[in-house]
Amino acid sequence: MKINRFEDLQCWQEARKLVKMVYKAINNNHKMKSDFRFAGQFSAAAVSTMSNIAEGFAKKTDKEFSRGLWISKGSAAEVQSLTYAAIDLNYITKKDQKIIYEQAEKVSKLDSGMIKYLYKSNIKPQSKLNDSRTQVHNDTMTQRPKDSKTQRPKDPRTQ
């Protein structure tokens, strides 16, 4: 199935659910709602999960989409962390913390799955012309020489 819109992405759909859960938690507790800084941080982290998926997808390159997914994962972890603060401040119950935490985990795992898919779709079989001189580096998805004797040019400022 070809995905043409970010709304069709399961990770975005689950991030949207996370946003609803966080806003419901905020609106159901007057103390948390009155703590503007905390409520703002909590809601911003949740919205960031959803928004970064959409933004990355809209940029139309796998690299930018992957970057948006990584940011979304970070925001999901931030939501998870903030649920502990919300418990400590008696803003939410342990039951609500568990539900929000698990939803954030679901978003993060879906983001990871999409990142892996994008990475695998960008690895091209090496041609016979260059297979002895190049290797794909996992961290950058770029081709570089294998030869360990290859050196960087010297910085003219240090000479």
C-alpha angles and dihedrals in degrees: 000000000000115000114217101167132044088231088069093060114103091213090057092046091052091045088055089055089051091055091052091050093050094047090047090052091049094047093046094058118060093196093054092043089054092050093082096180094051095040090048093051093046094049094042092054091051094046089048091061091058098037097050092053090053094043094049092047092050093056089071099221126103090226093056093041090051090050090053090050091051090051089048089053090052091050091049089054089049090054089050092051092047091054088066091052089048090055092046090052091047091242096127138020123250087249092056091044090055093049094049093042092052092048090052088049090052091052091049093050092048089049089051091050091052091047090053091048092051091047093050092047090055097054107097123196108257115250121236088246095065109017094106095050105041140053133185113244114214095216099055106018089226131122120247134170116273092211107112090203091069107111134193117250113264117259106248090214091065096051 
